[in-house]
Amino acid sequence: MPRIALVTLVVNDYDEAIAFYTGALGFDLVDDEPRPDGSRWVVVRPPGDTGSGLVLARAKDGAQRDHVGDQTGGRVGFFLHTEDFAGDYARMRAAGVTFLEEPRHETYGSVVVFQDLYGNRWDLLEPRQ
């Protein structure tokens, strides 16, 4: 069965996006290759994940720049699963990640909404077993 391997996230700057995703979120930088047109092929993914990842793509024009930070119309568009909710929440707070609420414990698991450096909304989620 096919799988979703990569999802593009439009960013303002490659290096600041790499710094946020690898520093604040702890992702691995999987690929950072220059392309002939002056762009770069940049892929990050959570540590240990060999399945899906994010392509960090620099906005090429005004239309793309208009959507940086609002790629899902203000909704949570990205879901980061964890096996250590409390530890990852504390580490991310210490790294300066902006959380939009206090952690909640729902029937489906522990969850808190945070923003990436551009304002895209994410769920940090530890699913209930």
Backbone atoms as SQL, in Angstrom:
CREATE TABLE atoms (id INTEGER PRIMARY KEY, chain TEXT, resi INTEGER, resn TEXT, atom TEXT, x REAL, y REAL, z REAL);
INSERT INTO atoms VALUES
  (1, 'A', 1, 'MET', 'N', 0.845, -1.176, 0.000),
  (2, 'A', 1, 'MET', 'CA', 0.000, 0.000, 0.000),
  (3, 'A', 1, 'MET', 'C', 0.890, 1.239, 0.000),
  (4, 'A', 2, 'PRO', 'N', 0.588, 2.220, -0.827),
  (5, 'A', 2, 'PRO', 'CA', 1.344, 3.478, -0.791),
  (6, 'A', 2, 'PRO', 'C', 1.192, 4.161, 0.569),
  (7, 'A', 3, 'ARG', 'N', 2.128, 5.039, 0.871),
  (8, 'A', 3, 'ARG', 'CA', 2.080, 5.786, 2.129),
  (9, 'A', 3, 'ARG', 'C', 2.446, 7.234, 1.846),
  (10, 'A', 4, 'ILE', 'N', 2.045, 8.115, 2.715),
  (11, 'A', 4, 'ILE', 'CA', 2.468, 9.507, 2.606),
  (12, 'A', 4, 'ILE', 'C', 3.880, 9.577, 3.145),
  (13, 'A', 5, 'ALA', 'N', 4.819, 9.996, 2.304),
  (14, 'A', 5, 'ALA', 'CA', 6.218, 10.037, 2.706),
  (15, 'A', 5, 'ALA', 'C', 6.622, 11.422, 3.172),
  (16, 'A', 6, 'LEU', 'N', 6.205, 12.456, 2.430),
  (17, 'A', 6, 'LEU', 'CA', 6.610, 13.823, 2.736),
  (18, 'A', 6, 'LEU', 'C', 5.434, 14.769, 2.594),
  (19, 'A', 7, 'VAL', 'N', 5.463, 15.822, 3.392),
  (20, 'A', 7, 'VAL', 'CA', 4.490, 16.913, 3.312),
  (21, 'A', 7, 'VAL', 'C', 5.291, 18.201, 3.241),
  (22, 'A', 8, 'THR', 'N', 4.919, 19.086, 2.321),
  (23, 'A', 8, 'THR', 'CA', 5.636, 20.349, 2.169),
  (24, 'A', 8, 'THR', 'C', 5.108, 21.384, 3.149),
  (25, 'A', 9, 'LEU', 'N', 6.025, 22.075, 3.786),
  (26, 'A', 9, 'LEU', 'CA', 5.719, 23.198, 4.654),
  (27, 'A', 9, 'LEU', 'C', 6.449, 24.406, 4.080),
  (28, 'A', 10, 'VAL', 'N', 5.695, 25.417, 3.661),
  (29, 'A', 10, 'VAL', 'CA', 6.308, 26.604, 3.060),
  (30, 'A', 10, 'VAL', 'C', 6.830, 27.494, 4.176),
  (31, 'A', 11, 'VAL', 'N', 8.095, 27.910, 4.038),
  (32, 'A', 11, 'VAL', 'CA', 8.795, 28.673, 5.078),
  (33, 'A', 11, 'VAL', 'C', 9.390, 29.944, 4.474),
  (34, 'A', 12, 'ASN', 'N', 9.749, 30.884, 5.327),
  (35, 'A', 12, 'ASN', 'CA', 10.393, 32.116, 4.867),
  (36, 'A', 12, 'ASN', 'C', 11.868, 31.928, 4.562),
  (37, 'A', 13, 'ASP', 'N', 12.529, 31.092, 5.353),
  (38, 'A', 13, 'ASP', 'CA', 13.981, 30.966, 5.249),
  (39, 'A', 13, 'ASP', 'C', 14.382, 29.546, 5.629),
  (40, 'A', 14, 'TYR', 'N', 15.216, 28.940, 4.823),
  (41, 'A', 14, 'TYR', 'CA', 15.643, 27.567, 5.101),
  (42, 'A', 14, 'TYR', 'C', 16.333, 27.436, 6.453),
  (43, 'A', 15, 'ASP', 'N', 17.336, 28.275, 6.694),
  (44, 'A', 15, 'ASP', 'CA', 18.161, 28.088, 7.881),
  (45, 'A', 15, 'ASP', 'C', 17.403, 28.335, 9.178),
  (46, 'A', 16, 'GLU', 'N', 16.511, 29.344, 9.205),
  (47, 'A', 16, 'GLU', 'CA', 15.745, 29.565, 10.431),
  (48, 'A', 16, 'GLU', 'C', 14.747, 28.429, 10.658),
  (49, 'A', 17, 'ALA', 'N', 14.198, 27.885, 9.586),
  (50, 'A', 17, 'ALA', 'CA', 13.272, 26.758, 9.720),
  (51, 'A', 17, 'ALA', 'C', 14.015, 25.515, 10.208),
  (52, 'A', 18, 'ILE', 'N', 15.183, 25.248, 9.628),
  (53, 'A', 18, 'ILE', 'CA', 15.990, 24.108, 10.089),
  (54, 'A', 18, 'ILE', 'C', 16.334, 24.274, 11.563),
  (55, 'A', 19, 'ALA', 'N', 16.735, 25.476, 11.963),
  (56, 'A', 19, 'ALA', 'CA', 17.091, 25.716, 13.365),
  (57, 'A', 19, 'ALA', 'C', 15.916, 25.435, 14.290),
  (58, 'A', 20, 'PHE', 'N', 14.712, 25.857, 13.910),
  (59, 'A', 20, 'PHE', 'CA', 13.539, 25.617, 14.754),
  (60, 'A', 20, 'PHE', 'C', 13.213, 24.131, 14.829),
  (61, 'A', 21, 'TYR', 'N', 13.109, 23.490, 13.682),
  (62, 'A', 21, 'TYR', 'CA', 12.679, 22.091, 13.680),
  (63, 'A', 21, 'TYR', 'C', 13.713, 21.159, 14.289),
  (64, 'A', 22, 'THR', 'N', 14.999, 21.435, 14.104),
  (65, 'A', 22, 'THR', 'CA', 16.013, 20.570, 14.702),
  (66, 'A', 22, 'THR', 'C', 16.319, 20.975, 16.141),
  (67, 'A', 23, 'GLY', 'N', 16.278, 22.263, 16.437),
  (68, 'A', 23, 'GLY', 'CA', 16.592, 22.731, 17.781),
  (69, 'A', 23, 'GLY', 'C', 15.412, 22.624, 18.724),
  (70, 'A', 24, 'ALA', 'N', 14.378, 23.401, 18.476),
  (71, 'A', 24, 'ALA', 'CA', 13.236, 23.462, 19.395),
  (72, 'A', 24, 'ALA', 'C', 12.412, 22.181, 19.406),
  (73, 'A', 25, 'LEU', 'N', 12.227, 21.568, 18.234),
  (74, 'A', 25, 'LEU', 'CA', 11.408, 20.354, 18.194),
  (75, 'A', 25, 'LEU', 'C', 12.234, 19.075, 18.255),
  (76, 'A', 26, 'GLY', 'N', 13.528, 19.169, 18.031),
  (77, 'A', 26, 'GLY', 'CA', 14.383, 17.990, 18.137),
  (78, 'A', 26, 'GLY', 'C', 14.355, 17.076, 16.925),
  (79, 'A', 27, 'PHE', 'N', 13.864, 17.563, 15.783),
  (80, 'A', 27, 'PHE', 'CA', 13.823, 16.754, 14.571),
  (81, 'A', 27, 'PHE', 'C', 15.239, 16.517, 14.049),
  (82, 'A', 28, 'ASP', 'N', 15.377, 15.515, 13.209),
  (83, 'A', 28, 'ASP', 'CA', 16.628, 15.248, 12.509),
  (84, 'A', 28, 'ASP', 'C', 16.592, 15.932, 11.150),
  (85, 'A', 29, 'LEU', 'N', 17.710, 16.498, 10.748),
  (86, 'A', 29, 'LEU', 'CA', 17.872, 17.020, 9.394),
  (87, 'A', 29, 'LEU', 'C', 18.277, 15.838, 8.529),
  (88, 'A', 30, 'VAL', 'N', 17.393, 15.432, 7.623),
  (89, 'A', 30, 'VAL', 'CA', 17.605, 14.239, 6.811),
  (90, 'A', 30, 'VAL', 'C', 18.290, 14.585, 5.500),
  (91, 'A', 31, 'ASP', 'N', 17.970, 15.747, 4.943),
  (92, 'A', 31, 'ASP', 'CA', 18.515, 16.125, 3.643),
  (93, 'A', 31, 'ASP', 'C', 18.571, 17.638, 3.547),
  (94, 'A', 32, 'ASP', 'N', 19.635, 18.151, 2.974),
  (95, 'A', 32, 'ASP', 'CA', 19.780, 19.582, 2.695),
  (96, 'A', 32, 'ASP', 'C', 20.692, 19.700, 1.481),
  (97, 'A', 33, 'GLU', 'N', 20.076, 19.660, 0.318),
  (98, 'A', 33, 'GLU', 'CA', 20.825, 19.642, -0.938),
  (99, 'A', 33, 'GLU', 'C', 20.503, 20.873, -1.771),
  (100, 'A', 34, 'PRO', 'N', 21.528, 21.554, -2.287),
  (101, 'A', 34, 'PRO', 'CA', 21.276, 22.677, -3.197),
  (102, 'A', 34, 'PRO', 'C', 20.704, 22.165, -4.516),
  (103, 'A', 35, 'ARG', 'N', 19.860, 22.997, -5.118),
  (104, 'A', 35, 'ARG', 'CA', 19.275, 22.668, -6.420),
  (105, 'A', 35, 'ARG', 'C', 19.742, 23.689, -7.443),
  (106, 'A', 36, 'PRO', 'N', 19.732, 23.334, -8.709),
  (107, 'A', 36, 'PRO', 'CA', 20.253, 24.229, -9.748),
  (108, 'A', 36, 'PRO', 'C', 19.575, 25.599, -9.810),
  (109, 'A', 37, 'ASP', 'N', 18.317, 25.682, -9.375),
  (110, 'A', 37, 'ASP', 'CA', 17.595, 26.961, -9.446),
  (111, 'A', 37, 'ASP', 'C', 17.878, 27.873, -8.251),
  (112, 'A', 38, 'GLY', 'N', 18.781, 27.473, -7.358),
  (113, 'A', 38, 'GLY', 'CA', 19.112, 28.281, -6.184),
  (114, 'A', 38, 'GLY', 'C', 18.314, 27.904, -4.950),
  (115, 'A', 39, 'SER', 'N', 17.321, 27.046, -5.113),
  (116, 'A', 39, 'SER', 'CA', 16.564, 26.574, -3.959),
  (117, 'A', 39, 'SER', 'C', 17.328, 25.417, -3.315),
  (118, 'A', 40, 'ARG', 'N', 16.764, 24.870, -2.259),
  (119, 'A', 40, 'ARG', 'CA', 17.362, 23.722, -1.587),
  (120, 'A', 40, 'ARG', 'C', 16.288, 22.673, -1.349),
  (121, 'A', 41, 'TRP', 'N', 16.698, 21.417, -1.331),
  (122, 'A', 41, 'TRP', 'CA', 15.829, 20.302, -0.963),
  (123, 'A', 41, 'TRP', 'C', 16.143, 19.992, 0.488),
  (124, 'A', 42, 'VAL', 'N', 15.229, 20.405, 1.388),
  (125, 'A', 42, 'VAL', 'CA', 15.446, 20.268, 2.825),
  (126, 'A', 42, 'VAL', 'C', 14.347, 19.381, 3.403),
  (127, 'A', 43, 'VAL', 'N', 14.755, 18.317, 4.075),
  (128, 'A', 43, 'VAL', 'CA', 13.806, 17.391, 4.694),
  (129, 'A', 43, 'VAL', 'C', 14.191, 17.204, 6.156),
  (130, 'A', 44, 'VAL', 'N', 13.195, 17.314, 7.041),
  (131, 'A', 44, 'VAL', 'CA', 13.366, 17.031, 8.464),
  (132, 'A', 44, 'VAL', 'C', 12.311, 16.012, 8.874),
  (133, 'A', 45, 'ARG', 'N', 12.638, 15.282, 9.943),
  (134, 'A', 45, 'ARG', 'CA', 11.651, 14.338, 10.488),
  (135, 'A', 45, 'ARG', 'C', 11.975, 14.076, 11.952),
  (136, 'A', 46, 'PRO', 'N', 10.967, 13.658, 12.711),
  (137, 'A', 46, 'PRO', 'CA', 11.215, 13.338, 14.112),
  (138, 'A', 46, 'PRO', 'C', 12.288, 12.258, 14.240),
  (139, 'A', 47, 'PRO', 'N', 13.072, 12.301, 15.313),
  (140, 'A', 47, 'PRO', 'CA', 14.141, 11.314, 15.481),
  (141, 'A', 47, 'PRO', 'C', 13.580, 9.894, 15.523),
  (142, 'A', 48, 'GLY', 'N', 14.258, 9.015, 14.815),
  (143, 'A', 48, 'GLY', 'CA', 13.842, 7.619, 14.793),
  (144, 'A', 48, 'GLY', 'C', 12.745, 7.313, 13.796),
  (145, 'A', 49, 'ASP', 'N', 12.102, 8.325, 13.237),
  (146, 'A', 49, 'ASP', 'CA', 11.030, 8.117, 12.263),
  (147, 'A', 49, 'ASP', 'C', 11.657, 7.878, 10.901),
  (148, 'A', 50, 'THR', 'N', 11.358, 6.759, 10.308),
  (149, 'A', 50, 'THR', 'CA', 11.883, 6.470, 8.974),
  (150, 'A', 50, 'THR', 'C', 10.781, 6.541, 7.924),
  (151, 'A', 51, 'GLY', 'N', 9.595, 6.955, 8.347),
  (152, 'A', 51, 'GLY', 'CA', 8.464, 6.997, 7.428),
  (153, 'A', 51, 'GLY', 'C', 8.241, 8.349, 6.815),
  (154, 'A', 52, 'SER', 'N', 7.575, 9.221, 7.530),
  (155, 'A', 52, 'SER', 'CA', 7.180, 10.509, 6.969),
  (156, 'A', 52, 'SER', 'C', 8.138, 11.611, 7.398),
  (157, 'A', 53, 'GLY', 'N', 8.093, 12.714, 6.659),
  (158, 'A', 53, 'GLY', 'CA', 8.921, 13.865, 6.985),
  (159, 'A', 53, 'GLY', 'C', 8.333, 15.129, 6.398),
  (160, 'A', 54, 'LEU', 'N', 8.965, 16.235, 6.701),
  (161, 'A', 54, 'LEU', 'CA', 8.548, 17.543, 6.182),
  (162, 'A', 54, 'LEU', 'C', 9.585, 18.051, 5.193),
  (163, 'A', 55, 'VAL', 'N', 9.119, 18.502, 4.043),
  (164, 'A', 55, 'VAL', 'CA', 9.957, 19.239, 3.116),
  (165, 'A', 55, 'VAL', 'C', 9.807, 20.699, 3.498),
  (166, 'A', 56, 'LEU', 'N', 10.891, 21.345, 3.887),
  (167, 'A', 56, 'LEU', 'CA', 10.872, 22.767, 4.205),
  (168, 'A', 56, 'LEU', 'C', 11.203, 23.513, 2.917),
  (169, 'A', 57, 'ALA', 'N', 10.186, 24.131, 2.333),
  (170, 'A', 57, 'ALA', 'CA', 10.324, 24.775, 1.031),
  (171, 'A', 57, 'ALA', 'C', 10.201, 26.286, 1.181),
  (172, 'A', 58, 'ARG', 'N', 11.235, 27.007, 0.788),
  (173, 'A', 58, 'ARG', 'CA', 11.207, 28.471, 0.878),
  (174, 'A', 58, 'ARG', 'C', 10.178, 29.019, -0.102),
  (175, 'A', 59, 'ALA', 'N', 9.370, 29.964, 0.386),
  (176, 'A', 59, 'ALA', 'CA', 8.363, 30.610, -0.463),
  (177, 'A', 59, 'ALA', 'C', 9.047, 31.269, -1.652),
  (178, 'A', 60, 'LYS', 'N', 8.494, 31.065, -2.844),
  (179, 'A', 60, 'LYS', 'CA', 9.104, 31.578, -4.068),
  (180, 'A', 60, 'LYS', 'C', 8.534, 32.921, -4.514),
  (181, 'A', 61, 'ASP', 'N', 7.333, 33.243, -4.069),
  (182, 'A', 61, 'ASP', 'CA', 6.699, 34.468, -4.545),
  (183, 'A', 61, 'ASP', 'C', 5.727, 34.987, -3.487),
  (184, 'A', 62, 'GLY', 'N', 5.081, 36.105, -3.798),
  (185, 'A', 62, 'GLY', 'CA', 4.167, 36.730, -2.847),
  (186, 'A', 62, 'GLY', 'C', 3.005, 35.841, -2.457),
  (187, 'A', 63, 'ALA', 'N', 2.458, 35.107, -3.414),
  (188, 'A', 63, 'ALA', 'CA', 1.325, 34.232, -3.108),
  (189, 'A', 63, 'ALA', 'C', 1.728, 33.162, -2.100),
  (190, 'A', 64, 'GLN', 'N', 2.900, 32.581, -2.276),
  (191, 'A', 64, 'GLN', 'CA', 3.361, 31.581, -1.318),
  (192, 'A', 64, 'GLN', 'C', 3.701, 32.227, 0.016),
  (193, 'A', 65, 'ARG', 'N', 4.341, 33.391, -0.004),
  (194, 'A', 65, 'ARG', 'CA', 4.676, 34.076, 1.253),
  (195, 'A', 65, 'ARG', 'C', 3.423, 34.413, 2.054),
  (196, 'A', 66, 'ASP', 'N', 2.318, 34.704, 1.363),
  (197, 'A', 66, 'ASP', 'CA', 1.057, 35.014, 2.051),
  (198, 'A', 66, 'ASP', 'C', 0.543, 33.843, 2.877),
  (199, 'A', 67, 'HIS', 'N', 0.960, 32.639, 2.547),
  (200, 'A', 67, 'HIS', 'CA', 0.462, 31.450, 3.248),
  (201, 'A', 67, 'HIS', 'C', 1.434, 30.893, 4.276),
  (202, 'A', 68, 'VAL', 'N', 2.617, 31.451, 4.359),
  (203, 'A', 68, 'VAL', 'CA', 3.558, 30.998, 5.385),
  (204, 'A', 68, 'VAL', 'C', 2.928, 31.266, 6.753),
  (205, 'A', 69, 'GLY', 'N', 2.834, 30.248, 7.563),
  (206, 'A', 69, 'GLY', 'CA', 2.273, 30.385, 8.903),
  (207, 'A', 69, 'GLY', 'C', 0.768, 30.214, 8.972),
  (208, 'A', 70, 'ASP', 'N', 0.110, 30.113, 7.843),
  (209, 'A', 70, 'ASP', 'CA', -1.345, 29.949, 7.817),
  (210, 'A', 70, 'ASP', 'C', -1.724, 28.967, 6.719),
  (211, 'A', 71, 'GLN', 'N', -0.999, 27.878, 6.669),
  (212, 'A', 71, 'GLN', 'CA', -1.211, 26.925, 5.584),
  (213, 'A', 71, 'GLN', 'C', -2.461, 26.078, 5.751),
  (214, 'A', 72, 'THR', 'N', -3.076, 26.129, 6.936),
  (215, 'A', 72, 'THR', 'CA', -4.308, 25.361, 7.150),
  (216, 'A', 72, 'THR', 'C', -5.452, 26.263, 7.617),
  (217, 'A', 73, 'GLY', 'N', -5.366, 27.541, 7.306),
  (218, 'A', 73, 'GLY', 'CA', -6.464, 28.453, 7.631),
  (219, 'A', 73, 'GLY', 'C', -6.705, 28.645, 9.113),
  (220, 'A', 74, 'GLY', 'N', -5.663, 28.506, 9.923),
  (221, 'A', 74, 'GLY', 'CA', -5.796, 28.716, 11.363),
  (222, 'A', 74, 'GLY', 'C', -6.135, 27.467, 12.152),
  (223, 'A', 75, 'ARG', 'N', -6.375, 26.361, 11.485),
  (224, 'A', 75, 'ARG', 'CA', -6.665, 25.100, 12.172),
  (225, 'A', 75, 'ARG', 'C', -5.369, 24.388, 12.517),
  (226, 'A', 76, 'VAL', 'N', -5.445, 23.470, 13.469),
  (227, 'A', 76, 'VAL', 'CA', -4.319, 22.572, 13.703),
  (228, 'A', 76, 'VAL', 'C', -4.175, 21.728, 12.443),
  (229, 'A', 77, 'GLY', 'N', -2.980, 21.759, 11.872),
  (230, 'A', 77, 'GLY', 'CA', -2.767, 21.034, 10.631),
  (231, 'A', 77, 'GLY', 'C', -1.729, 19.940, 10.728),
  (232, 'A', 78, 'PHE', 'N', -1.012, 19.890, 11.863),
  (233, 'A', 78, 'PHE', 'CA', 0.082, 18.947, 12.011),
  (234, 'A', 78, 'PHE', 'C', -0.027, 18.300, 13.383),
  (235, 'A', 79, 'PHE', 'N', 0.261, 17.016, 13.445),
  (236, 'A', 79, 'PHE', 'CA', 0.078, 16.245, 14.673),
  (237, 'A', 79, 'PHE', 'C', 1.363, 15.493, 14.976),
  (238, 'A', 80, 'LEU', 'N', 1.980, 15.863, 16.079),
  (239, 'A', 80, 'LEU', 'CA', 3.248, 15.270, 16.485),
  (240, 'A', 80, 'LEU', 'C', 2.977, 14.316, 17.650),
  (241, 'A', 81, 'HIS', 'N', 3.077, 13.011, 17.370),
  (242, 'A', 81, 'HIS', 'CA', 2.828, 12.016, 18.414),
  (243, 'A', 81, 'HIS', 'C', 4.083, 11.804, 19.247),
  (244, 'A', 82, 'THR', 'N', 3.876, 11.546, 20.522),
  (245, 'A', 82, 'THR', 'CA', 4.963, 11.312, 21.455),
  (246, 'A', 82, 'THR', 'C', 4.613, 10.154, 22.379),
  (247, 'A', 83, 'GLU', 'N', 5.644, 9.551, 22.937),
  (248, 'A', 83, 'GLU', 'CA', 5.471, 8.532, 23.974),
  (249, 'A', 83, 'GLU', 'C', 5.832, 9.091, 25.340),
  (250, 'A', 84, 'ASP', 'N', 6.265, 10.361, 25.377),
  (251, 'A', 84, 'ASP', 'CA', 6.658, 11.024, 26.628),
  (252, 'A', 84, 'ASP', 'C', 6.116, 12.455, 26.612),
  (253, 'A', 85, 'PHE', 'N', 4.813, 12.573, 26.787),
  (254, 'A', 85, 'PHE', 'CA', 4.152, 13.868, 26.681),
  (255, 'A', 85, 'PHE', 'C', 4.764, 14.892, 27.635),
  (256, 'A', 86, 'ALA', 'N', 4.850, 14.548, 28.914),
  (257, 'A', 86, 'ALA', 'CA', 5.354, 15.500, 29.910),
  (258, 'A', 86, 'ALA', 'C', 6.792, 15.905, 29.608),
  (259, 'A', 87, 'GLY', 'N', 7.629, 14.955, 29.255),
  (260, 'A', 87, 'GLY', 'CA', 9.027, 15.256, 28.963),
  (261, 'A', 87, 'GLY', 'C', 9.190, 16.113, 27.719),
  (262, 'A', 88, 'ASP', 'N', 8.472, 15.771, 26.650),
  (263, 'A', 88, 'ASP', 'CA', 8.581, 16.557, 25.417),
  (264, 'A', 88, 'ASP', 'C', 7.981, 17.946, 25.594),
  (265, 'A', 89, 'TYR', 'N', 6.876, 18.048, 26.320),
  (266, 'A', 89, 'TYR', 'CA', 6.270, 19.356, 26.589),
  (267, 'A', 89, 'TYR', 'C', 7.266, 20.246, 27.344),
  (268, 'A', 90, 'ALA', 'N', 7.899, 19.702, 28.380),
  (269, 'A', 90, 'ALA', 'CA', 8.859, 20.480, 29.175),
  (270, 'A', 90, 'ALA', 'C', 10.067, 20.879, 28.329),
  (271, 'A', 91, 'ARG', 'N', 10.581, 19.963, 27.535),
  (272, 'A', 91, 'ARG', 'CA', 11.749, 20.253, 26.689),
  (273, 'A', 91, 'ARG', 'C', 11.418, 21.335, 25.662),
  (274, 'A', 92, 'MET', 'N', 10.241, 21.235, 25.052),
  (275, 'A', 92, 'MET', 'CA', 9.846, 22.214, 24.038),
  (276, 'A', 92, 'MET', 'C', 9.601, 23.591, 24.656),
  (277, 'A', 93, 'ARG', 'N', 8.988, 23.635, 25.833),
  (278, 'A', 93, 'ARG', 'CA', 8.802, 24.920, 26.531),
  (279, 'A', 93, 'ARG', 'C', 10.143, 25.564, 26.829),
  (280, 'A', 94, 'ALA', 'N', 11.074, 24.761, 27.318),
  (281, 'A', 94, 'ALA', 'CA', 12.403, 25.277, 27.649),
  (282, 'A', 94, 'ALA', 'C', 13.126, 25.790, 26.404),
  (283, 'A', 95, 'ALA', 'N', 12.792, 25.228, 25.229),
  (284, 'A', 95, 'ALA', 'CA', 13.403, 25.655, 23.968),
  (285, 'A', 95, 'ALA', 'C', 12.700, 26.868, 23.358),
  (286, 'A', 96, 'GLY', 'N', 11.667, 27.369, 24.038),
  (287, 'A', 96, 'GLY', 'CA', 11.002, 28.581, 23.568),
  (288, 'A', 96, 'GLY', 'C', 9.818, 28.368, 22.651),
  (289, 'A', 97, 'VAL', 'N', 9.329, 27.139, 22.537),
  (290, 'A', 97, 'VAL', 'CA', 8.160, 26.880, 21.700),
  (291, 'A', 97, 'VAL', 'C', 6.946, 27.562, 22.333),
  (292, 'A', 98, 'THR', 'N', 6.120, 28.190, 21.495),
  (293, 'A', 98, 'THR', 'CA', 4.918, 28.884, 21.964),
  (294, 'A', 98, 'THR', 'C', 3.748, 27.917, 22.026),
  (295, 'A', 99, 'PHE', 'N', 3.213, 27.733, 23.223),
  (296, 'A', 99, 'PHE', 'CA', 2.020, 26.899, 23.424),
  (297, 'A', 99, 'PHE', 'C', 0.812, 27.813, 23.551),
  (298, 'A', 100, 'LEU', 'N', -0.296, 27.399, 22.947),
  (299, 'A', 100, 'LEU', 'CA', -1.491, 28.236, 22.898),
  (300, 'A', 100, 'LEU', 'C', -2.497, 27.899, 23.983),
  (301, 'A', 101, 'GLU', 'N', -2.197, 26.903, 24.794),
  (302, 'A', 101, 'GLU', 'CA', -3.109, 26.468, 25.854),
  (303, 'A', 101, 'GLU', 'C', -2.316, 25.643, 26.850),
  (304, 'A', 102, 'GLU', 'N', -2.960, 25.311, 27.928),
  (305, 'A', 102, 'GLU', 'CA', -2.382, 24.384, 28.897),
  (306, 'A', 102, 'GLU', 'C', -2.653, 22.954, 28.410),
  (307, 'A', 103, 'PRO', 'N', -1.801, 22.012, 28.769),
  (308, 'A', 103, 'PRO', 'CA', -2.043, 20.620, 28.366),
  (309, 'A', 103, 'PRO', 'C', -3.410, 20.137, 28.837),
  (310, 'A', 104, 'ARG', 'N', -4.021, 19.315, 27.994),
  (311, 'A', 104, 'ARG', 'CA', -5.335, 18.728, 28.303),
  (312, 'A', 104, 'ARG', 'C', -5.208, 17.210, 28.277),
  (313, 'A', 105, 'HIS', 'N', -6.028, 16.567, 29.071),
  (314, 'A', 105, 'HIS', 'CA', -6.060, 15.111, 29.093),
  (315, 'A', 105, 'HIS', 'C', -7.455, 14.694, 28.668),
  (316, 'A', 106, 'GLU', 'N', -7.553, 14.272, 27.415),
  (317, 'A', 106, 'GLU', 'CA', -8.824, 13.920, 26.787),
  (318, 'A', 106, 'GLU', 'C', -8.987, 12.404, 26.766),
  (319, 'A', 107, 'THR', 'N', -10.151, 11.948, 26.343),
  (320, 'A', 107, 'THR', 'CA', -10.394, 10.504, 26.271),
  (321, 'A', 107, 'THR', 'C', -9.442, 9.828, 25.290),
  (322, 'A', 108, 'TYR', 'N', -8.976, 10.547, 24.285),
  (323, 'A', 108, 'TYR', 'CA', -8.083, 9.968, 23.283),
  (324, 'A', 108, 'TYR', 'C', -6.604, 10.108, 23.640),
  (325, 'A', 109, 'GLY', 'N', -6.284, 10.921, 24.667),
  (326, 'A', 109, 'GLY', 'CA', -4.900, 11.066, 25.084),
  (327, 'A', 109, 'GLY', 'C', -4.584, 12.441, 25.629),
  (328, 'A', 110, 'SER', 'N', -3.320, 12.694, 25.884),
  (329, 'A', 110, 'SER', 'CA', -2.852, 13.997, 26.367),
  (330, 'A', 110, 'SER', 'C', -2.475, 14.840, 25.161),
  (331, 'A', 111, 'VAL', 'N', -2.876, 16.124, 25.176),
  (332, 'A', 111, 'VAL', 'CA', -2.690, 16.968, 24.003),
  (333, 'A', 111, 'VAL', 'C', -2.481, 18.411, 24.421),
  (334, 'A', 112, 'VAL', 'N', -1.711, 19.132, 23.618),
  (335, 'A', 112, 'VAL', 'CA', -1.551, 20.571, 23.790),
  (336, 'A', 112, 'VAL', 'C', -1.261, 21.152, 22.404),
  (337, 'A', 113, 'VAL', 'N', -1.809, 22.329, 22.134),
  (338, 'A', 113, 'VAL', 'CA', -1.599, 22.991, 20.844),
  (339, 'A', 113, 'VAL', 'C', -0.415, 23.945, 20.963),
  (340, 'A', 114, 'PHE', 'N', 0.486, 23.882, 19.968),
  (341, 'A', 114, 'PHE', 'CA', 1.599, 24.810, 19.918),
  (342, 'A', 114, 'PHE', 'C', 1.730, 25.369, 18.518),
  (343, 'A', 115, 'GLN', 'N', 2.543, 26.410, 18.386),
  (344, 'A', 115, 'GLN', 'CA', 2.811, 27.030, 17.090),
  (345, 'A', 115, 'GLN', 'C', 4.254, 26.800, 16.699),
  (346, 'A', 116, 'ASP', 'N', 4.466, 26.627, 15.385),
  (347, 'A', 116, 'ASP', 'CA', 5.844, 26.624, 14.920),
  (348, 'A', 116, 'ASP', 'C', 6.316, 28.076, 14.804),
  (349, 'A', 117, 'LEU', 'N', 7.514, 28.304, 14.331),
  (350, 'A', 117, 'LEU', 'CA', 8.062, 29.657, 14.311),
  (351, 'A', 117, 'LEU', 'C', 7.295, 30.600, 13.412),
  (352, 'A', 118, 'TYR', 'N', 6.462, 30.080, 12.515),
  (353, 'A', 118, 'TYR', 'CA', 5.684, 30.943, 11.608),
  (354, 'A', 118, 'TYR', 'C', 4.231, 31.094, 12.028),
  (355, 'A', 119, 'GLY', 'N', 3.784, 30.309, 13.001),
  (356, 'A', 119, 'GLY', 'CA', 2.407, 30.404, 13.463),
  (357, 'A', 119, 'GLY', 'C', 1.523, 29.243, 13.071),
  (358, 'A', 120, 'ASN', 'N', 2.038, 28.275, 12.299),
  (359, 'A', 120, 'ASN', 'CA', 1.248, 27.079, 11.994),
  (360, 'A', 120, 'ASN', 'C', 0.950, 26.353, 13.292),
  (361, 'A', 121, 'ARG', 'N', -0.270, 25.863, 13.402),
  (362, 'A', 121, 'ARG', 'CA', -0.685, 25.176, 14.629),
  (363, 'A', 121, 'ARG', 'C', -0.438, 23.678, 14.539),
  (364, 'A', 122, 'TRP', 'N', 0.075, 23.156, 15.642),
  (365, 'A', 122, 'TRP', 'CA', 0.402, 21.740, 15.786),
  (366, 'A', 122, 'TRP', 'C', -0.233, 21.213, 17.063),
  (367, 'A', 123, 'ASP', 'N', -0.544, 19.931, 17.092),
  (368, 'A', 123, 'ASP', 'CA', -0.873, 19.216, 18.323),
  (369, 'A', 123, 'ASP', 'C', 0.336, 18.390, 18.727),
  (370, 'A', 124, 'LEU', 'N', 0.742, 18.511, 19.975),
  (371, 'A', 124, 'LEU', 'CA', 1.644, 17.537, 20.592),
  (372, 'A', 124, 'LEU', 'C', 0.706, 16.555, 21.270),
  (373, 'A', 125, 'LEU', 'N', 0.768, 15.296, 20.909),
  (374, 'A', 125, 'LEU', 'CA', -0.237, 14.346, 21.332),
  (375, 'A', 125, 'LEU', 'C', 0.384, 13.019, 21.742),
  (376, 'A', 126, 'GLU', 'N', 0.043, 12.588, 22.948),
  (377, 'A', 126, 'GLU', 'CA', 0.367, 11.219, 23.369),
  (378, 'A', 126, 'GLU', 'C', -0.938, 10.449, 23.393),
  (379, 'A', 127, 'PRO', 'N', -1.152, 9.618, 22.359),
  (380, 'A', 127, 'PRO', 'CA', -2.417, 8.867, 22.310),
  (381, 'A', 127, 'PRO', 'C', -2.560, 7.940, 23.508),
  (382, 'A', 128, 'ARG', 'N', -3.800, 7.815, 23.967),
  (383, 'A', 128, 'ARG', 'CA', -4.077, 6.873, 25.066),
  (384, 'A', 128, 'ARG', 'C', -3.936, 5.470, 24.528),
  (385, 'A', 129, 'GLN', 'N', -3.356, 4.611, 25.341),
  (386, 'A', 129, 'GLN', 'CA', -3.147, 3.206, 24.927),
  (387, 'A', 129, 'GLN', 'C', -4.460, 2.455, 24.889);
